[in-house]
């Protein structure tokens, strides 16, 4: 019974406690204040400024969003969308307007539709669409959410769209920090009309190149032509120069994939041919002639591989290690032979892992020394390369690309490691505790109110809320 009486005196106003529950007495409120200040102080002192999770993934940039959008379209057999300047300006204007007028919707409070923004930038569309998103901080999570929404997915996979514009803007929306992404799709009204026979109305007509015919030799008496080029060549250039020797001949015929494509003269026993290659492998041979009647045997076969597609960065992240280093890990798309990462004034070559598309490396230095833009360049054996800006490492959590690194710092309290999010939850529960006590104090004895108790408890709840948001 004594226990229940003490509990009642602690929580419920009564004559025994002078209508002031011990839980909200001046003494206990002072203890609560000391506890909150102690937790906040210890949090600040033990806060590790290094994010413990993989805070940076694929940055939320227009380039990355476009790349993932086109990946989704390619998976369904659709053509890639082209980044359009007018649509990009319209998307940026729409994003800024939502922050200016504090709304998140397709239509503004003043009746402006997405089409008004598109028309204002001079994009004369025949069909258009819009996707919106808020508070996505990586391109992958954004694309995944859109592709799991039937309405957004329908825009991304609309076969009639040919152009796209992307606007990304960060600011304060309805009192909270937010990042908004706007996608605007369209096709201009003066696009070429493709007929059923695949003839485009704005197609430039040209005569077909005349075929090259190899004469029928009367005898094979010339020496086999010698080619200067290596047996296998990998190139990123569509134009390829073929060189060789053809003793005693006046003409050389070049065969690509067993079809004659060009005849070139032989000057002082040498010849040079300019080839226009197609993507992939091409088999090249030559045969020489003299006066159109004497020929040589066909030369050895050269294999020339044309590769014009650069490998790209599909995903990237950077995380700190226990040794004070920053580990960079990227996933490439396409056959990369070399991956270079740049952060601040440091450049490092990443090393391949057991998985050929995963590359890793590490930057050495403190957070202050390494802050800056992280860019990754992927190269292939043909010499194609592509550079991607993937993240911005900084002391604050908002980077210059308009995406936010996740706030997941670690705090050491009473010998234990806690997430900063968990510590901040303490203040939420404390506010609920104070509000519950205040409700009991006011509701149980309505005819007897302690204004000092109400004021002090409310002030303590406000302080706890301030600690929570800061």
Buried (B, 14 or more C-beta within 10 A) or exposed (E): EEEEEEEBBBBBBBEEBEBBBBBBBEEBBEEBBEEBEEBBEBBEEBBEEBBBBBBBBBBBBBBBBBBBBBBBBEEEEBEBBEBBEBBBBBBBBBBBBBBEEEBEEBEBEEEBEBBBBBBBBEBEBEBBBBBBBEBBBBBBBBBBEBBEBEEBBEBBBBEEBBBBBBBBBBBEBEEEEBBBBBBBBBBBEEBEEEEEEEEEEEEEEEEEEEEEEBEEBEEEEBBBBBBEBEEEBBBBEEEBEBEBBBBEBBBBBBBBEEEBBBBBEBEEBBBBBEBEBEEEBBEBBBBBBBEEEBBBEBBEEBEBBBBEBBBBBBBBBBBBEEEEBBBBBBBBBBBBBBBBBBBBEBEBEBEBEEEEBBBBBBBEBEBEEBBBBBBBBBBBEBEBBBBBBBBBBBEEBBBEBBBBBBEBBBBBBEEEEBBBEEBBEBBEEBBEBBBEBBEBBBEBBEEEEBEEBBEBBEEBBEBBBEBBEE
